Amino acid sequence: MSHPGHGHGHSHNLSEVPAVLSPIARWIVIVSLAVIGVGVVAGAVVLWPSDGEHAIPMQFRSADGGSIRAVDGQVVAQVRADCLNPLAGTAQDDAEFQIEGITDLGPCIQSTVRIDSGDDEGRYTLLEVPTNRAQSGTEPGAVTQSRGSPDQPQAGQPTLSTGDKLRLSVIPGPDGTPRYTFFDFNRTVPTLIWALLFVAAIVLVAAWRGFRSIIGLAFAFLVLGVFTLPAILDGESPVAVAVVSSAAILFVVLYLAHGVSLRTSSALLGTLMSLMLAGILSWLAIDTMHLTGLSGDQTTNLQVYQGSISISGLLLAGFIIGTLGVLNDVTITQASAAFELAAAGESTRLGTFRAAMRVGRDHIASTVYTLVFAYAGSALPLLLLFSVAQQPFGSLITTDAVAVELARSFVGGIAIALSVPLTTVIAAALARPAGRTQAEAPAAEPDPRRRRARDQGAKQIEPVERPSSVISTGRHAKVEDD
């Protein structure tokens, strides 16, 4: 018969690892997040933007040198007529304009617009949009139009319809009176409707947690608008600003949406560490691929407007912020998977890690597709232009514009792949496996019949609650609990 302390000693040895690991891992995570949090606050203080004024870029200036002024308007009538109406853009008291050459085949679309705000509220103006028919080659010096329907607006011109709500830019005319031109569509009401549908869908499905995630999203945009963009315009390092902004957003968004817990903390630490890896990978990709970021018109305009901004640093900052959302998605999923698997019956941390990694591998496969196709979709107009450029495919994909999107996909994919085991290790170290709970549970009070038999000096006893197996070993018998 085996010594009764043998089985107990074996179980105690198995429980030593989780018993010691859990407090150490907990404190490592807490201290690490505290240090990072202090660093984020210090970085925000150092990089906080000043309240200085910035010059308005040329493309956003009005004719008088100030910012573009815009008013609301609505299309109330349309006709086809001749172009170059002298009243186009002027404000009139009624909707009756002297429109000549009205015909269904007129080369211009004349839209009467009611002004709904500003100094001329309640008055009317006329917008003139030339169609492809105006370039049909019938007028002297006209260019023959070979693409598009003759009745469609020319490339770059808006397609207006009766009832459309517009934004009209106000510029001073030659005589000092204001002139109105098309600036953009008024999207206030549709945007609010879609925003409400978005919030309603998130809240209905995810309930209170979904509502908290919406608040976190609003905070993220607040950080970008109040800190990130002004700090970069002040000449601060775009990379440093992006890192501080991303870390601040992660701290608030994760704890707000998922609550303060070890599960959320493991996801947060995994995301922050993965974000640092993404920053290093982004720097290596930009440096080795010689990416300039100057292929985009916005980047070129920004460099002309303020040459002190590092374009390569701005490109790197964009890489870092671009990976923020997808890393957050992957890490919180891995942390949740590890904790749920541990609670569902995984007896060891190694078992929890392996099971969570099986979930993570599926997540990696699907997320990489999401990441690549998202970047490909944003670059679709550029890809269409390149598809007819009659250049070798290898030359096209290595141009700066395409290489930037490819680098984003490569860096994001690598960061996702590395974030899965990294976060899973942290979460598995913090989770409490079922085996630990059983091993560390206090010993139950012995059964009364066991105690009486022991007191009487009995050598063997049949357990009451737990089955036992009798193993013959020659002349002796050994009792072992299953």
C-alpha positions as CSV (number, residue, x, y, z in Angstrom):
1,M,0.0,0.0,0.0
2,S,1.3,3.4,-0.9
3,H,1.9,6.0,1.6
4,P,-1.1,8.3,1.7
5,G,1.1,11.4,1.6
6,H,2.5,10.4,-1.8
7,G,-0.5,11.4,-3.8
8,H,-0.9,14.6,-1.9
9,G,2.7,15.6,-2.4
10,H,2.4,15.0,-6.1
11,S,-0.7,17.2,-6.4
12,H,1.0,19.9,-4.3
13,N,4.0,20.0,-6.7
14,L,1.8,20.5,-9.7
15,S,0.0,23.4,-8.0
16,E,3.2,25.2,-7.2
17,V,3.7,26.6,-10.7
18,P,0.3,28.3,-11.1
19,A,0.3,29.4,-7.4
20,V,3.6,31.2,-7.8
21,L,3.1,32.4,-11.4
22,S,-0.2,34.1,-11.1
23,P,0.8,36.8,-8.5
24,I,4.1,37.4,-10.3
25,A,2.4,37.8,-13.7
26,R,-0.3,40.0,-12.2
27,W,2.2,42.4,-10.7
28,I,4.3,42.4,-13.8
29,V,1.3,43.5,-15.9
30,I,0.1,46.1,-13.4
31,V,3.5,47.6,-13.0
32,S,4.2,47.6,-16.7
33,L,0.9,49.3,-17.5
34,A,1.5,51.9,-14.7
35,V,4.9,52.8,-16.1
36,I,3.5,53.0,-19.6
37,G,0.6,55.2,-18.4
38,V,3.0,57.6,-16.6
39,G,5.1,57.8,-19.8
40,V,2.0,58.5,-21.9
41,V,1.0,61.4,-19.5
42,A,4.5,62.8,-19.5
43,G,4.7,62.5,-23.3
44,A,1.3,64.3,-23.7
45,V,2.5,67.2,-21.5
46,V,5.8,67.6,-23.4
47,L,4.2,67.3,-26.8
48,W,1.0,69.3,-26.0
49,P,0.3,71.8,-28.9
50,S,0.4,75.5,-28.4
51,D,-2.5,77.8,-29.2
52,G,-0.7,79.5,-32.0
53,E,-2.4,80.5,-35.2
54,H,-1.6,78.6,-38.4
55,A,-1.7,80.1,-41.9
56,I,-4.5,78.8,-44.1
57,P,-3.3,76.7,-47.0
58,M,-3.8,78.2,-50.5
59,Q,-6.3,75.6,-51.6
60,F,-8.5,76.4,-48.6
61,R,-8.3,80.2,-48.9
62,S,-11.1,82.4,-50.4
63,A,-10.4,85.2,-52.8
64,D,-9.9,87.7,-50.0
65,G,-7.2,85.6,-48.3
66,G,-9.4,84.3,-45.5
67,S,-10.9,80.9,-45.0
68,I,-13.6,79.7,-47.4
69,R,-17.1,80.8,-46.4
70,A,-19.9,78.5,-47.2
71,V,-23.7,78.8,-47.0
72,D,-26.6,76.3,-47.3
73,G,-28.7,76.0,-50.5
74,Q,-31.2,73.8,-52.2
75,V,-31.8,73.1,-55.9
76,V,-35.4,74.2,-56.7
77,A,-35.4,74.0,-60.6
78,Q,-33.3,72.8,-63.5
79,V,-33.2,73.4,-67.3
80,R,-30.9,72.7,-70.2
81,A,-29.7,75.8,-71.9
82,D,-26.8,77.7,-73.4
83,C,-23.6,78.3,-71.3
84,L,-22.1,81.5,-70.0
85,N,-25.2,83.0,-68.4
86,P,-24.1,86.4,-67.1
87,L,-26.3,86.0,-64.0
88,A,-24.7,82.7,-62.9
89,G,-23.5,83.0,-59.3
90,T,-25.3,86.3,-58.5
91,A,-28.0,86.6,-55.9
92,Q,-31.5,87.5,-57.1
93,D,-34.7,88.2,-55.2
94,D,-36.7,85.7,-57.2
95,A,-36.1,82.5,-59.1
96,E,-36.7,84.0,-62.5
97,F,-33.3,84.2,-64.3
98,Q,-32.8,85.4,-67.9
99,I,-32.0,81.9,-69.3
100,E,-31.5,81.9,-73.0
101,G,-31.3,79.0,-75.4
102,I,-33.5,76.6,-73.4
103,T,-33.6,73.2,-75.1
104,D,-33.4,69.6,-74.2
105,L,-30.0,69.4,-75.9
106,G,-28.5,72.5,-74.3
107,P,-24.8,72.2,-73.5
108,C,-25.1,73.4,-69.9
109,I,-27.4,72.4,-66.9
110,Q,-28.7,75.6,-65.3
111,S,-29.7,74.9,-61.7
112,T,-31.7,77.5,-59.7
113,V,-30.6,77.3,-56.1
114,R,-32.4,78.8,-53.1
115,I,-30.0,80.2,-50.5
116,D,-30.9,79.0,-47.0
117,S,-28.3,80.7,-44.8
118,G,-26.0,83.7,-44.8
119,D,-26.5,87.3,-45.7
120,D,-28.6,86.4,-48.8
121,E,-30.9,83.9,-47.1
122,G,-34.2,83.5,-48.9
123,R,-32.7,84.8,-52.2
124,Y,-31.8,82.7,-55.3
125,T,-28.7,82.1,-57.3
126,L,-27.9,80.2,-60.6
127,L,-25.3,77.4,-60.9
128,E,-24.0,76.4,-64.3
129,V,-22.7,73.0,-65.0
130,P,-21.2,72.2,-68.5
131,T,-22.0,68.8,-70.0
132,N,-19.9,66.7,-72.4
133,R,-22.0,68.2,-75.2
134,A,-20.2,71.5,-74.6
135,Q,-17.0,69.6,-75.8
136,S,-18.7,67.9,-78.7
137,G,-16.6,69.7,-81.2
138,T,-19.4,71.9,-82.7
139,E,-17.9,75.1,-81.3
140,P,-14.7,76.6,-82.7
141,G,-11.7,75.3,-80.9
142,A,-13.7,72.8,-78.9
143,V,-12.2,69.4,-77.9
144,T,-14.0,66.3,-79.2
145,Q,-15.4,64.3,-76.3
146,S,-15.0,60.6,-76.9
147,R,-15.9,59.2,-73.5
148,G,-19.1,59.5,-71.5
149,S,-22.6,60.4,-72.5
150,P,-23.0,63.9,-74.1
151,D,-25.7,64.7,-71.5
152,Q,-23.5,63.9,-68.5
153,P,-21.6,66.6,-66.6
154,Q,-18.0,67.0,-67.6
155,A,-15.4,65.2,-65.5
156,G,-14.9,67.0,-62.2
157,Q,-18.3,68.7,-62.3
158,P,-21.1,67.8,-59.9
159,T,-24.3,65.9,-60.9
160,L,-27.1,68.0,-59.4
161,S,-30.8,67.2,-59.2
162,T,-33.9,69.1,-58.1
163,G,-34.2,68.9,-54.3
164,D,-30.4,68.4,-53.6
165,K,-29.1,70.3,-50.6
166,L,-25.8,72.0,-51.3
167,R,-23.0,74.0,-49.7
168,L,-22.2,77.1,-51.7
169,S,-18.9,78.9,-51.4
170,V,-19.1,82.7,-51.1
171,I,-16.5,84.8,-53.0
172,P,-16.4,88.5,-53.7
173,G,-17.3,89.4,-57.3
174,P,-15.7,92.1,-59.5
175,D,-18.1,94.7,-58.1
176,G,-17.7,93.6,-54.5
177,T,-21.0,91.8,-54.3
178,P,-20.9,88.2,-53.3
179,R,-20.8,85.4,-55.9
180,Y,-21.9,81.8,-55.2
181,T,-20.3,78.7,-56.6
182,F,-20.8,75.0,-55.9
183,F,-18.6,73.9,-52.9
184,D,-20.0,70.5,-51.9
185,F,-23.2,68.6,-51.1
186,N,-24.8,69.2,-47.7
187,R,-24.5,65.8,-46.0
188,T,-25.5,66.9,-42.5
189,V,-28.9,65.0,-42.3
190,P,-27.8,61.8,-44.1
191,T,-24.6,61.7,-41.9
192,L,-26.6,62.0,-38.7
193,I,-29.1,59.3,-39.9
194,W,-26.3,56.9,-40.6
195,A,-24.5,57.7,-37.4
196,L,-27.7,57.0,-35.4
197,L,-28.2,53.7,-37.3
198,F,-24.6,52.8,-36.5
199,V,-25.0,53.6,-32.8
200,A,-28.4,51.9,-32.6
201,A,-27.0,48.7,-34.2
202,I,-24.0,48.6,-31.8
203,V,-26.1,49.3,-28.7
204,L,-28.9,46.8,-29.6
205,V,-26.5,44.0,-30.2
206,A,-23.7,44.8,-27.6
207,A,-26.0,46.6,-25.1
208,W,-24.2,48.6,-22.4
209,R,-20.8,47.5,-23.5
210,G,-21.5,48.6,-27.1
211,F,-22.6,52.0,-25.8
212,R,-19.3,52.3,-23.9
213,S,-17.4,51.5,-27.0
214,I,-19.2,54.3,-28.8
215,I,-18.1,56.7,-26.1
216,G,-14.5,55.4,-26.5
217,L,-14.7,56.0,-30.2
218,A,-15.7,59.6,-29.6
219,F,-12.8,60.0,-27.2
220,A,-10.4,58.7,-29.9
221,F,-11.6,61.3,-32.4
222,L,-11.3,63.9,-29.7
223,V,-7.6,62.9,-29.1
224,L,-6.9,63.1,-32.8
225,G,-8.6,66.5,-33.2
226,V,-7.4,68.2,-30.0
227,F,-3.9,66.7,-29.6
228,T,-2.6,64.6,-32.6
229,L,-3.2,67.0,-35.5
230,P,-2.3,70.3,-33.7
231,A,0.9,68.8,-32.2
232,I,2.1,67.6,-35.6
233,L,1.3,71.1,-37.1
234,D,3.3,72.6,-34.3
235,G,6.4,70.8,-35.7
236,E,6.5,68.0,-33.1
237,S,7.8,64.5,-34.2
238,P,4.9,62.8,-35.9
239,V,6.1,59.4,-34.7
240,A,6.2,60.5,-31.0
241,V,2.8,62.1,-31.3
242,A,1.3,59.0,-32.9
243,V,2.7,56.7,-30.2
244,V,1.4,58.9,-27.4
245,S,-1.9,59.4,-29.0
246,S,-2.4,55.6,-29.8
247,A,-1.4,54.6,-26.2
248,A,-3.8,57.2,-24.7
249,I,-6.6,56.0,-26.9
250,L,-5.9,52.3,-26.0
251,F,-5.9,53.0,-22.3
252,V,-9.3,54.7,-22.4
253,V,-11.0,52.7,-25.1
254,L,-10.2,49.2,-23.8
255,Y,-11.0,49.8,-20.2
256,L,-14.1,51.8,-21.0
257,A,-15.5,49.2,-23.4
258,H,-14.4,46.0,-21.6
259,G,-14.1,47.1,-17.9
260,V,-11.1,47.1,-15.6
261,S,-10.0,43.5,-15.2
262,L,-7.0,41.3,-15.7
263,R,-8.5,40.1,-19.0
264,T,-8.6,43.7,-20.3
265,S,-5.2,44.5,-18.9
266,S,-3.6,41.5,-20.7
267,A,-5.2,42.7,-24.0
268,L,-4.0,46.2,-23.4
269,L,-0.4,45.2,-22.6
270,G,-0.4,42.9,-25.6
271,T,-1.7,45.7,-27.9
272,L,0.8,48.2,-26.6
273,M,3.7,45.8,-27.1
274,S,2.4,44.8,-30.6
275,L,2.1,48.5,-31.4
276,M,5.7,49.1,-30.6
277,L,6.6,46.1,-32.8
278,A,4.5,47.7,-35.6
279,G,6.3,51.0,-35.2
280,I,9.7,49.2,-35.5
281,L,8.5,47.2,-38.5
282,S,7.0,50.3,-40.1
283,W,10.3,52.2,-39.8
284,L,12.2,49.2,-41.3
285,A,9.7,49.0,-44.2
286,I,9.9,52.7,-45.0
287,D,13.7,52.7,-44.8
288,T,14.3,49.5,-46.8
289,M,11.7,50.2,-49.5
290,H,12.7,53.9,-49.7
291,L,9.1,55.1,-49.4
292,T,8.6,58.8,-49.6
293,G,4.9,59.3,-49.4
294,L,5.1,62.1,-52.0
295,S,2.9,60.3,-54.5
296,G,-0.2,61.6,-52.8
297,D,-1.5,65.1,-53.6
298,Q,-2.4,65.8,-50.0
299,T,1.2,65.0,-48.8
300,T,2.7,67.2,-51.5
301,N,0.4,70.1,-50.6
302,L,1.2,69.7,-46.9
303,Q,5.0,69.8,-47.7
304,V,4.5,73.0,-49.7
305,Y,2.3,74.5,-46.9
306,Q,4.6,73.6,-44.0
307,G,8.0,72.2,-45.0
308,S,9.0,71.6,-41.4
309,I,6.8,68.5,-41.1
310,S,8.8,65.3,-41.7
311,I,7.0,63.5,-44.6
312,S,8.7,60.2,-43.7
313,G,7.8,60.7,-40.1
314,L,4.2,61.5,-41.1
315,L,4.1,58.3,-43.2
316,L,5.4,56.3,-40.2
317,A,2.8,57.9,-37.9
318,G,0.1,56.9,-40.4
319,F,1.4,53.3,-40.3
320,I,1.2,53.2,-36.5
321,I,-2.3,54.7,-36.2
322,G,-3.5,52.5,-39.1
323,T,-2.6,49.3,-37.3
324,L,-4.3,50.5,-34.0
325,G,-7.8,49.2,-34.7
326,V,-6.9,45.8,-36.1
327,L,-4.4,45.1,-33.3
328,N,-7.0,46.0,-30.8
329,D,-9.5,43.6,-32.4
330,V,-7.0,40.7,-32.4
331,T,-5.6,41.2,-28.9
332,I,-9.0,41.5,-27.1
333,T,-10.2,38.4,-28.9
334,Q,-7.2,36.4,-27.8
335,A,-7.4,37.6,-24.2
336,S,-11.0,36.7,-24.0
337,A,-10.4,33.3,-25.6
338,A,-7.7,32.5,-23.1
339,F,-9.7,33.4,-20.1
340,E,-12.9,31.7,-21.3
341,L,-11.0,28.5,-22.1
342,A,-9.4,28.5,-18.7
343,A,-12.8,29.0,-17.0
344,A,-14.3,26.2,-19.2
345,G,-12.0,23.5,-17.9
346,E,-8.4,23.8,-19.2
347,S,-6.4,22.4,-16.3
348,T,-3.0,24.1,-17.1
349,R,-1.8,27.3,-18.5
350,L,0.0,25.4,-21.3
351,G,-3.3,23.9,-22.3
352,T,-5.0,27.3,-22.2
353,F,-2.3,28.7,-24.4
354,R,-2.5,25.9,-26.9
355,A,-6.3,26.1,-27.1
356,A,-6.3,29.9,-27.5
357,M,-3.6,29.7,-30.2
358,R,-5.9,27.4,-32.2
359,V,-8.5,30.2,-32.1
360,G,-5.8,32.8,-32.9
361,R,-4.6,31.0,-36.0
362,D,-8.2,31.2,-37.5
363,H,-8.4,34.8,-36.5
364,I,-5.0,35.6,-38.2
365,A,-6.2,34.0,-41.4
366,S,-9.4,36.0,-41.6
367,T,-7.9,39.3,-40.4
368,V,-5.1,39.3,-42.9
369,Y,-7.7,39.2,-45.7
370,T,-9.6,42.0,-44.0
371,L,-6.5,44.2,-43.8
372,V,-5.2,43.7,-47.3
373,F,-8.6,44.1,-49.0
374,A,-9.3,47.3,-46.9
375,Y,-6.1,48.9,-48.3
376,A,-6.7,47.5,-51.8
377,G,-10.2,49.0,-51.7
378,S,-9.0,52.4,-50.7
379,A,-6.4,52.4,-53.6
380,L,-8.9,51.0,-56.1
381,P,-9.1,54.3,-58.3
382,L,-5.3,54.3,-58.4
383,L,-5.2,50.6,-59.4
384,L,-7.6,51.3,-62.2
385,L,-5.4,54.0,-63.6
386,F,-2.4,51.8,-63.4
387,S,-4.2,48.9,-65.1
388,V,-4.3,50.9,-68.3
389,A,-0.8,52.4,-68.0
390,Q,0.6,49.7,-70.3
391,Q,3.5,49.2,-67.9
392,P,5.0,45.9,-66.6
393,F,3.1,44.6,-63.5
394,G,6.4,44.5,-61.5
395,S,7.0,48.1,-62.2
396,L,3.5,49.2,-61.3
397,I,3.4,47.5,-57.9
398,T,6.8,49.0,-56.9
399,T,5.8,52.6,-57.6
400,D,5.6,54.8,-54.4
401,A,1.8,55.0,-54.3
402,V,1.3,51.2,-54.6
403,A,4.3,50.3,-52.5
404,V,3.0,52.4,-49.6
405,E,-0.2,50.4,-49.5
406,L,1.7,47.2,-49.8
407,A,4.0,48.1,-47.0
408,R,0.9,48.9,-44.8
409,S,-0.5,45.5,-45.5
410,F,2.8,43.7,-44.9
411,V,3.5,45.6,-41.6
412,G,0.0,45.1,-40.4
413,G,0.0,41.4,-41.2
414,I,3.3,40.8,-39.4
415,A,2.1,42.8,-36.4
416,I,-1.1,40.8,-36.3
417,A,0.7,37.5,-36.5
418,L,3.1,38.5,-33.7
419,S,0.4,40.0,-31.5
420,V,-1.5,36.7,-31.2
421,P,1.1,34.6,-29.4
422,L,2.3,37.6,-27.4
423,T,-1.2,38.4,-26.1
424,T,-2.0,34.8,-25.6
425,V,1.1,34.2,-23.4
426,I,0.2,37.2,-21.2
427,A,-3.5,36.2,-20.9
428,A,-2.6,32.5,-20.2
429,A,-0.3,33.6,-17.4
430,L,-3.0,35.7,-15.8
431,A,-5.9,33.3,-16.3
432,R,-6.7,30.8,-13.6
433,P,-6.9,27.3,-15.0
434,A,-9.4,24.8,-13.6
435,G,-6.5,22.6,-12.4
436,R,-5.2,25.4,-10.2
437,T,-8.6,25.9,-8.6
438,Q,-8.8,22.2,-7.7
439,A,-5.2,22.0,-6.5
440,E,-5.3,25.1,-4.4
441,A,-8.8,24.3,-2.9
442,P,-8.7,23.6,0.8
443,A,-8.8,19.9,1.8
444,A,-12.4,18.8,2.5
445,E,-13.3,17.6,6.0
446,P,-12.8,13.8,6.1
447,D,-15.9,11.6,5.9
448,P,-17.1,10.6,9.4
449,R,-16.9,6.9,8.6
450,R,-13.3,7.4,7.3
451,R,-12.4,9.1,10.6
452,R,-13.9,6.3,12.7
453,A,-12.3,3.6,10.7
454,R,-8.9,5.4,11.0
455,D,-9.3,5.8,14.7
456,Q,-10.0,2.0,15.0
457,G,-6.8,1.3,13.2
458,A,-8.4,-0.1,10.0
459,K,-5.9,-0.8,7.2
460,Q,-8.2,-0.4,4.3
461,I,-11.5,1.5,3.8
462,E,-13.9,1.8,0.9
463,P,-14.5,5.4,0.0
464,V,-18.0,6.7,0.3
465,E,-18.2,9.6,-2.2
466,R,-15.3,8.9,-4.5
467,P,-14.8,5.5,-6.3
468,S,-11.5,3.7,-5.9
469,S,-9.8,1.0,-7.7
470,V,-8.1,-2.0,-6.1
471,I,-4.9,-3.0,-7.8
472,S,-3.4,-6.4,-6.9
473,T,0.3,-6.5,-6.4
474,G,1.1,-10.1,-5.6
475,R,0.3,-10.7,-2.0
476,H,-0.6,-7.1,-1.2
477,A,-3.4,-4.7,-2.5
478,K,-3.1,-1.0,-3.1
479,V,-5.9,1.5,-3.0
480,E,-5.7,4.5,-5.4
481,D,-8.3,7.2,-6.0
482,D,-9.3,7.8,-9.6
